[in-house]
């Protein structure tokens, strides 16, 4: 059916809601009459809210059966309800929260699902076989990038079982604040990224020489599992054990090309070992999936994120690890999260992370309202409360079994809350450090987000976006709003796609185009 003859469509999330969003592509014109008899008083863009009843000044505007704002003036039925008409509710207090009160019945195990992955010496499993070159400081980024381009052109074709070579570039490594108390966060983030499952236990470091983040500080003794004589840091296991480091300031380097040649020589040794690896059949429980949303719109909480939530439940039933994140995007639903905590200790850990971030924002003299972007608002999200309700549903319905602090590695299965800022690239970076080997990213406005270190499955919230960005979006969850698929349909589609991508049988669009963004280390300490 063409859009021109489609009836006017709205989506109401809960029977108690007094607003609904317009589902039709292009929105609806003023004067449009709904089957209920409601008449639009003005044009309402797609994904934006329409008042279903008269809402008086000061009255609650309710979506997801949650107050998302209070009317700043009378809002007659049929009006466009946008952020300029709403006063945002105060943040939920972090005291008196429900603790571990939701006890869903144990879901049946989902057995028999496997993928083809790379077993690592530490027991983890990679979905890709990548040589990662860690950098201790931004100063070496240019040299390393030049070397990586040569590795890809001259060496990589000789090692067909190696998927890629990536430089772990970042803007950290020196400055007076590197000894500040919170400096542990970016340092452990980079350390744990270097040990991501997709890198096969091969650790290679490029150092400048004079930086404060010396290789031994970044990767101290005991931080790397014993792999071979050149790739260890546990001096307790071997008197000759040492990191594989190329130091650009070494006197042996005479000129730029000698530095590059040293990197190539060391890289070749790692490539040879990686090339000897082969995929093997492993259970779906070896997946470590990070879920995230960016460029969100009001459809995010209607189509893509609920489908991801259904898929999250499937993964947890299969014994996998799933991480959801983004502190400011779930802060307003903290009561929903603490009530689902598997233990009071998990609930208290989430509360501590929220309190820490509240204090962090306060130090910066901003508040949670700064999270909602111009694009979010153009996509129908009036404020962070509304955005939070749509973001949380990515976590599905399973109990939350653990909390991962920023930069830490996930050490348990099930549904985890990985405490990260909401910024796409900081969140992705911290989930990499936590050990994810597959990433799912939903978007309504559209963003060409990608990571070089793990496959990123992109999910469109709207069919219009999926059509326009047909060679960037891997899944079209907009079919849910169109009535062509259910949340369960898209959830199962994503689950099966994950197994195909994890096995290397499918490449995501971001992989095909080699789209990836820089790693961004979360650095609470001032940079000087």
DAZISUL-V686133 format. One record per backbone hydrogen bond with DSSP energy under -0.5 kcal/mol. CO is the residue of the C=O (numbers start at 0). NH is the residue of the N-H. If there is no record, write none. Layout:
co & nh
CO & NH
CO & NH
This chain:
co & nh
1 & 4
1 & 5
2 & 5
8 & 22
8 & 23
10 & 20
13 & 16
17 & 51
17 & 52
19 & 49
20 & 10
21 & 46
23 & 26
27 & 43
28 & 31
31 & 33
31 & 39
33 & 36
37 & 33
39 & 30
43 & 27
44 & 47
47 & 21
48 & 80
49 & 19
50 & 77
53 & 55
54 & 74
55 & 58
58 & 70
59 & 61
60 & 67
60 & 68
61 & 17
61 & 18
62 & 65
65 & 62
65 & 67
68 & 60
69 & 86
70 & 57
73 & 75
74 & 54
75 & 78
77 & 40
77 & 41
78 & 50
78 & 80
79 & 81
80 & 48
81 & 84
82 & 85
84 & 71
85 & 87
86 & 69
97 & 99
100 & 102
108 & 110
112 & 283
114 & 116
114 & 281
116 & 118
116 & 279
117 & 125
119 & 122
123 & 119
125 & 117
127 & 129
128 & 162
128 & 163
129 & 131
130 & 165
131 & 133
131 & 203
132 & 167
133 & 205
136 & 139
137 & 140
139 & 143
140 & 144
141 & 145
142 & 146
143 & 147
144 & 148
145 & 149
146 & 150
147 & 151
148 & 152
149 & 153
149 & 154
150 & 154
150 & 155
154 & 157
155 & 158
158 & 161
160 & 162
163 & 130
165 & 132
165 & 167
166 & 168
167 & 134
168 & 518
171 & 137
172 & 211
172 & 212
174 & 177
175 & 178
176 & 179
179 & 182
180 & 183
181 & 184
182 & 186
183 & 187
184 & 188
185 & 189
186 & 190
187 & 191
188 & 192
189 & 193
190 & 194
192 & 195
195 & 198
196 & 199
197 & 129
198 & 201
200 & 202
201 & 203
203 & 133
204 & 206
204 & 245
205 & 135
206 & 247
207 & 248
211 & 213
213 & 216
213 & 217
214 & 218
219 & 222
223 & 232
227 & 226
227 & 230
228 & 241
232 & 234
233 & 236
233 & 237
237 & 240
241 & 231
242 & 244
243 & 204
244 & 246
245 & 206
245 & 247
246 & 249
249 & 252
251 & 253
252 & 254
254 & 258
255 & 258
255 & 259
256 & 260
257 & 261
258 & 262
259 & 263
260 & 264
261 & 265
262 & 266
263 & 267
264 & 268
265 & 269
266 & 270
267 & 271
268 & 272
269 & 273
270 & 274
271 & 275
272 & 275
273 & 276
279 & 116
281 & 114
282 & 285
283 & 286
286 & 320
287 & 436
287 & 437
288 & 322
289 & 439
291 & 441
294 & 443
294 & 444
294 & 445
296 & 299
298 & 301
298 & 302
299 & 304
302 & 306
303 & 307
304 & 308
305 & 309
306 & 310
307 & 311
308 & 312
309 & 313
310 & 314
311 & 315
312 & 316
313 & 317
314 & 319
315 & 318
316 & 109
319 & 413
320 & 288
321 & 415
322 & 290
323 & 417
325 & 328
325 & 329
326 & 329
326 & 330
329 & 332
330 & 333
332 & 335
332 & 336
333 & 337
334 & 338
335 & 339
336 & 339
336 & 340
337 & 99
337 & 340
338 & 101
339 & 399
342 & 346
343 & 347
344 & 348
345 & 349
346 & 350
347 & 351
348 & 352
349 & 353
350 & 354
351 & 355
352 & 356
353 & 357
354 & 358
355 & 359
356 & 360
357 & 361
358 & 362
359 & 363
360 & 365
361 & 364
366 & 369
367 & 370
368 & 371
372 & 376
373 & 377
374 & 378
375 & 380
376 & 379
378 & 297
379 & 381
382 & 386
383 & 387
384 & 388
385 & 389
386 & 390
387 & 391
388 & 392
390 & 393
391 & 394
392 & 395
398 & 400
398 & 414
399 & 341
401 & 416
402 & 404
403 & 418
404 & 407
413 & 321
413 & 415
414 & 400
414 & 401
415 & 323
415 & 417
416 & 403
416 & 418
417 & 419
419 & 326
422 & 426
423 & 427
424 & 428
424 & 519
425 & 429
426 & 430
427 & 431
428 & 432
429 & 433
430 & 434
430 & 435
431 & 434
433 & 409
437 & 289
438 & 456
439 & 291
440 & 458
441 & 293
442 & 460
449 & 516
454 & 438
454 & 456
455 & 457
456 & 440
457 & 473
457 & 474
458 & 442
459 & 476
461 & 465
462 & 466
463 & 467
464 & 468
466 & 469
468 & 471
468 & 472
474 & 459
474 & 476
475 & 478
476 & 479
476 & 480
477 & 481
478 & 482
478 & 483
478 & 484
479 & 482
485 & 489
486 & 490
487 & 491
488 & 492
489 & 493
490 & 494
491 & 495
492 & 496
493 & 497
494 & 498
495 & 499
496 & 500
497 & 501
498 & 502
499 & 504
499 & 505
500 & 503
507 & 511
508 & 512
509 & 513
509 & 514
510 & 513
513 & 515
520 & 522
521 & 523
525 & 527
